[in-house]
Amino acid sequence: AWTAPAGGIPQKFALPDPGPEPRRPPSPEESERVSDRLRETAKALLESGDVSVVVGHAPGSLPGQMVPAFVTDPEQASVLAWNERCANNLTVYLPELLKRQARGKVGLVVKSCDAAAVAGLLRENQLDRDDVVLLGASCSGLWEEGGLALKCYSCADEVSPLADWTITAGGAERGAVAAGERAVAPDPRDAQLATLAALPTEERRGYWQTQFARCLRCYACRAVCPLCYCATCVAEKHRPQWIPLSFDGPGNTTWNVTRAMHLAGRCVGCDECARVCPADIRLDLLNRRVAQEVESLFDYRTGDDPSAAPPLTTFLPGDPDEFL
């Protein structure tokens, strides 16, 4: 098997920098106003019985940290907050939470990319739309230490069109309310993928082998993905054993490629897998490359339309079959 060099990919093939962010993060005052409207809305929904729990974000134990919060008491709604560091895609909790709910709906605070994951679960019949109330918080993008998250450069939706409530600094309104156009830029990962595609095959393979060699097989990527909901993962099946258990070159490559292919036509690009990866593997690049191939072959792009069937779950006589 080909083994990646210890030094990784040669420096002359370094991926291009993202470039300037198309917009700036919100001010602390604006974030606090959105947080106030969110608390008011959550409290009202809990008091009225429209929902039995609100899943949102709250300050964590570390400076600047935001963590998931599950609020069932109207008086506890004061713990909720919203800012540009609310990274978690809370949709991952939805299927199990609905199974455990004895009564009432689940209120879920969502960014536009989170709501796309809800649409994905709806497409695959993993939940009933009537069981969920989506609180679309005004999102200027996820801002990390290095700047704007790459997934946010080209995102034009400040609030998802699937939202049942639109929460902005100006107030809370029922339904999805368009917030107007905002500055966007081309997704920087497309240029990075083009750089990789221009490499000779063995050097491109070397890049990915270097990435996968760092994998710890902790399965954090699987745990955080809203679309990884199988009761028994293929990585845990032993008769037959599809994926080697050892965290070495062949096992790591098989796991990461298999997972990416299982998400083909399903991944919504929330990039939670790349964010939580302790080895900083560019899973976002891998997922986006697969998404590009699906769009090229089937003219399909994962979005927030729950009725659009994923291409790999449907059959059309005109589907390409060059691989046969």
C-alpha positions as CSV (number, residue, x, y, z in Angstrom):
1,A,0.0,0.0,0.0
2,W,1.1,3.6,-0.7
3,T,2.4,5.3,2.5
4,A,2.3,9.0,2.9
5,P,5.6,10.8,3.6
6,A,6.2,11.7,7.2
7,G,6.3,15.4,6.3
8,G,2.9,15.3,4.7
9,I,2.1,17.0,1.4
10,P,4.9,19.2,-0.1
11,Q,4.6,22.8,0.7
12,K,4.3,23.9,-2.9
13,F,0.9,22.1,-3.0
14,A,-0.4,23.9,0.1
15,L,-4.1,24.7,-0.2
16,P,-5.0,28.3,-1.0
17,D,-6.0,30.6,1.9
18,P,-9.7,31.4,2.2
19,G,-9.3,35.1,1.4
20,P,-11.2,38.0,3.1
21,E,-14.5,37.3,4.8
22,P,-17.5,38.8,3.0
23,R,-18.9,40.2,6.2
24,R,-18.1,41.0,9.8
25,P,-19.5,39.3,13.0
26,P,-22.4,40.9,14.8
27,S,-21.7,43.3,17.7
28,P,-22.2,42.0,21.3
29,E,-25.1,44.4,21.6
30,E,-26.9,42.9,18.6
31,S,-26.3,39.3,19.8
32,E,-27.7,40.2,23.2
33,R,-30.9,41.6,21.6
34,V,-31.3,38.4,19.6
35,S,-30.7,36.4,22.8
36,D,-33.4,38.4,24.6
37,R,-36.0,37.8,21.8
38,L,-35.0,34.1,21.9
39,R,-35.5,33.8,25.6
40,E,-38.9,35.5,25.4
41,T,-40.1,33.3,22.6
42,A,-38.9,30.1,24.3
43,K,-40.5,31.0,27.6
44,A,-43.8,31.8,25.8
45,L,-43.8,28.6,23.9
46,L,-43.1,26.6,27.1
47,E,-45.8,28.4,29.1
48,S,-48.4,27.9,26.5
49,G,-47.6,24.2,26.1
50,D,-46.8,24.6,22.4
51,V,-43.6,22.8,23.1
52,S,-42.4,20.7,26.0
53,V,-38.7,21.3,25.6
54,V,-36.6,23.9,23.8
55,V,-33.2,22.8,22.6
56,G,-30.8,25.8,22.3
57,H,-27.4,27.1,23.3
58,A,-26.1,28.4,26.6
59,P,-22.7,29.7,27.8
60,G,-20.4,26.9,28.8
61,S,-17.8,26.6,31.5
62,L,-15.0,28.0,29.3
63,P,-14.6,31.6,28.2
64,G,-16.5,32.2,25.0
65,Q,-17.8,28.6,24.9
66,M,-21.4,27.9,23.8
67,V,-22.9,24.5,24.6
68,P,-26.3,22.7,24.0
69,A,-29.0,23.4,26.5
70,F,-32.3,21.6,27.1
71,V,-34.9,23.8,28.7
72,T,-38.2,22.3,30.0
73,D,-39.2,25.0,32.6
74,P,-40.3,28.4,31.4
75,E,-38.2,30.0,34.1
76,Q,-35.1,28.2,32.8
77,A,-35.4,30.0,29.4
78,S,-33.1,32.7,30.8
79,V,-30.1,30.4,30.3
80,L,-30.5,30.5,26.5
81,A,-28.2,32.7,24.5
82,W,-27.2,33.4,20.9
83,N,-24.1,34.6,19.2
84,E,-21.6,33.9,16.4
85,R,-20.1,31.0,18.4
86,C,-23.2,28.8,18.5
87,A,-21.6,26.1,16.4
88,N,-23.4,23.0,17.4
89,N,-25.9,21.6,15.0
90,L,-28.6,20.7,17.5
91,T,-30.5,18.6,15.0
92,V,-28.4,15.7,16.0
93,Y,-30.4,15.4,19.2
94,L,-33.8,15.4,17.5
95,P,-34.5,11.8,16.6
96,E,-33.6,10.4,20.0
97,L,-35.3,13.2,21.8
98,L,-38.6,12.6,20.0
99,K,-38.4,9.0,20.9
100,R,-38.1,9.8,24.6
101,Q,-40.8,12.6,24.6
102,A,-43.9,11.4,26.2
103,R,-45.9,14.4,25.1
104,G,-45.5,17.8,23.4
105,K,-43.4,19.1,20.6
106,V,-39.7,19.9,20.5
107,G,-38.6,23.5,20.0
108,L,-35.3,23.6,18.2
109,V,-33.0,26.6,17.7
110,V,-31.5,26.4,14.2
111,K,-29.2,28.1,11.8
112,S,-30.0,27.7,8.2
113,C,-27.5,24.8,7.8
114,D,-29.0,23.1,10.9
115,A,-32.5,23.4,9.4
116,A,-31.2,21.7,6.2
117,A,-30.4,18.7,8.4
118,V,-34.0,18.8,9.7
119,A,-35.1,18.6,6.0
120,G,-32.8,15.7,5.5
121,L,-34.3,13.8,8.4
122,L,-37.8,14.6,7.0
123,R,-36.8,13.3,3.6
124,E,-35.7,10.0,5.2
125,N,-38.8,9.7,7.3
126,Q,-36.9,10.0,10.6
127,L,-39.3,12.5,12.1
128,D,-42.7,14.1,11.7
129,R,-42.7,17.8,10.8
130,D,-45.6,18.5,13.2
131,D,-43.5,17.3,16.1
132,V,-40.9,20.1,15.7
133,V,-41.0,23.9,16.1
134,L,-38.0,25.5,14.5
135,L,-36.8,28.7,16.0
136,G,-34.7,30.3,13.3
137,A,-32.2,32.7,15.0
138,S,-30.6,35.4,12.9
139,C,-27.2,34.1,11.9
140,S,-24.4,36.1,10.5
141,G,-22.2,33.0,10.2
142,L,-20.1,31.0,12.6
143,W,-17.0,32.8,13.7
144,E,-14.0,30.9,14.9
145,E,-10.6,31.9,16.1
146,G,-9.4,31.9,12.4
147,G,-12.3,34.0,11.2
148,L,-15.5,33.2,9.4
149,A,-16.1,29.4,9.0
150,L,-15.6,28.3,5.4
151,K,-19.1,26.9,5.1
152,C,-20.5,30.4,5.8
153,Y,-18.8,32.3,2.9
154,S,-21.4,31.4,0.4
155,C,-24.4,31.1,2.7
156,A,-27.1,33.7,1.7
157,D,-29.8,32.7,4.3
158,E,-29.7,34.6,7.5
159,V,-32.8,32.6,8.6
160,S,-33.9,29.3,7.1
161,P,-37.1,29.3,5.1
162,L,-38.2,26.3,7.1
163,A,-38.3,28.3,10.3
164,D,-41.6,28.4,12.3
165,W,-40.3,31.5,14.2
166,T,-37.9,34.1,13.0
167,I,-35.8,35.5,15.9
168,T,-33.9,38.7,15.1
169,A,-32.6,41.7,17.0
170,G,-35.8,43.5,16.1
171,G,-38.2,40.9,17.5
172,A,-39.8,37.5,17.0
173,E,-42.2,36.8,14.2
174,R,-44.1,33.7,13.2
175,G,-42.9,32.0,10.1
176,A,-39.8,32.5,8.0
177,V,-39.2,36.1,7.4
178,A,-36.7,37.1,4.8
179,A,-34.0,39.3,6.3
180,G,-32.8,40.7,2.9
181,E,-29.7,40.1,1.0
182,R,-26.3,39.8,2.7
183,A,-22.8,39.8,1.5
184,V,-21.5,36.4,0.3
185,A,-18.4,35.1,-1.5
186,P,-17.5,31.9,-3.4
187,D,-16.9,28.9,-1.1
188,P,-13.1,28.9,-0.5
189,R,-13.1,25.1,-0.5
190,D,-13.9,25.0,-4.2
191,A,-10.5,26.6,-4.9
192,Q,-8.8,24.2,-2.4
193,L,-10.4,21.2,-4.1
194,A,-9.3,22.5,-7.5
195,T,-5.8,22.7,-6.2
196,L,-6.0,19.1,-5.1
197,A,-7.6,18.0,-8.4
198,A,-4.6,19.5,-10.3
199,L,-2.2,17.2,-8.5
200,P,-0.9,14.0,-10.1
201,T,-2.9,11.0,-8.8
202,E,-0.3,9.6,-6.5
203,E,0.3,13.0,-4.9
204,R,-3.4,13.6,-4.4
205,R,-3.6,10.1,-2.9
206,G,-0.7,11.1,-0.7
207,Y,-2.5,14.1,0.6
208,W,-5.5,12.0,1.7
209,Q,-3.4,9.3,3.1
210,T,-1.6,11.9,5.2
211,Q,-5.0,13.2,6.4
212,F,-6.4,9.7,7.3
213,A,-3.2,8.6,9.0
214,R,-4.1,11.1,11.8
215,C,-7.5,9.5,12.4
216,L,-8.0,8.2,16.0
217,R,-11.1,6.2,15.1
218,C,-12.9,8.1,17.9
219,Y,-16.0,8.3,15.8
220,A,-16.7,11.9,16.9
221,C,-17.6,12.6,13.3
222,R,-20.3,10.0,13.4
223,A,-21.6,11.0,16.8
224,V,-22.1,14.7,15.8
225,C,-23.6,14.0,12.3
226,P,-27.5,14.4,12.2
227,L,-27.6,12.0,9.2
228,C,-25.6,9.2,11.0
229,Y,-28.5,7.7,12.8
230,C,-28.2,4.0,12.0
231,A,-28.9,1.8,15.1
232,T,-25.8,-0.3,14.2
233,C,-23.1,1.4,12.2
234,V,-21.3,-0.5,9.4
235,A,-18.0,0.1,11.4
236,E,-19.4,-2.1,14.2
237,K,-20.5,-5.0,12.1
238,H,-18.3,-8.1,12.3
239,R,-20.1,-10.8,10.3
240,P,-18.8,-9.9,7.8
241,Q,-16.4,-7.2,9.0
242,W,-16.5,-4.5,6.4
243,I,-14.1,-2.0,8.1
244,P,-10.9,-3.1,10.0
245,L,-11.0,-2.1,13.7
246,S,-7.4,-1.0,13.9
247,F,-6.6,2.6,13.5
248,D,-4.0,2.2,10.8
249,G,-3.7,3.2,7.1
250,P,-6.1,0.7,5.5
251,G,-8.6,0.8,8.4
252,N,-8.6,4.6,8.6
253,T,-9.0,5.0,4.9
254,T,-11.8,2.5,4.7
255,W,-13.7,4.1,7.5
256,N,-13.5,7.7,6.3
257,V,-14.2,6.9,2.6
258,T,-17.1,4.6,3.6
259,R,-18.7,7.2,5.8
260,A,-18.3,9.9,3.1
261,M,-20.0,7.6,0.5
262,H,-22.8,6.8,2.9
263,L,-23.5,10.6,3.1
264,A,-23.4,11.0,-0.7
265,G,-26.5,13.1,-1.7
266,R,-27.4,13.4,2.0
267,C,-24.7,15.6,3.6
268,V,-26.0,19.1,4.2
269,G,-22.6,20.7,4.6
270,C,-23.0,21.7,8.2
271,D,-19.3,20.7,8.7
272,E,-19.8,19.5,12.3
273,C,-17.7,16.4,11.5
274,A,-14.7,18.6,10.6
275,R,-15.2,21.0,13.5
276,V,-15.2,18.3,16.2
277,C,-12.4,16.1,14.7
278,P,-9.6,16.1,17.2
279,A,-7.1,15.3,14.4
280,D,-8.2,18.2,12.2
281,I,-8.9,16.0,9.3
282,R,-10.4,17.9,6.3
283,L,-13.6,16.0,6.3
284,D,-15.4,19.1,5.0
285,L,-13.3,18.9,1.8
286,L,-14.0,15.2,1.4
287,N,-17.8,15.7,1.9
288,R,-17.8,18.6,-0.5
289,R,-16.0,16.7,-3.2
290,V,-18.5,13.9,-3.0
291,A,-21.3,16.5,-3.1
292,Q,-19.8,18.0,-6.3
293,E,-19.8,14.6,-7.9
294,V,-23.4,14.0,-7.0
295,E,-24.4,17.4,-8.5
296,S,-22.4,16.7,-11.6
297,L,-23.9,13.2,-12.2
298,F,-27.5,13.7,-11.0
299,D,-28.0,17.5,-11.1
300,Y,-28.9,17.3,-7.4
301,R,-27.8,19.6,-4.6
302,T,-28.8,18.9,-1.0
303,G,-31.0,21.8,0.3
304,D,-33.9,22.6,2.6
305,D,-36.7,21.0,0.5
306,P,-38.0,18.0,2.5
307,S,-39.8,16.7,-0.6
308,A,-36.7,16.4,-2.8
309,A,-35.7,12.7,-2.8
310,P,-32.0,12.1,-2.6
311,P,-30.6,10.7,-5.9
312,L,-29.2,7.5,-4.4
313,T,-32.6,6.5,-3.1
314,T,-34.3,6.8,-6.4
315,F,-34.0,5.2,-9.9
316,L,-34.4,6.9,-13.2
317,P,-33.9,5.2,-16.6
318,G,-31.6,8.0,-17.6
319,D,-29.3,7.7,-14.7
320,P,-25.6,7.6,-15.8
321,D,-24.1,4.2,-15.8
322,E,-20.5,4.7,-17.1
323,F,-19.2,2.8,-14.1
324,L,-20.8,-0.5,-15.4
